[in-house]
Amino acid sequence: MNQRVKRTQRDYTLAFKQAVVDEVERGELTYKQAQARHGIQGRSTVLK
């Protein structure tokens, strides 16, 4: 059983946020792929 942990924005460190944004900006992942890979729930968490 593959269970995902629900996270809030407070769970993300600044370094984590920057790393995810870098992946998306470099074109390595779409924002949807980044959400799935890192367990991010909200769309705006990645886009903003």
Secondary structure, 3 states (H helix, E strand, C coil): CCCCCCCCHHHCCHHHHHHHHHHHHCCCCCHHHHHHHHCCCCHHHHHC
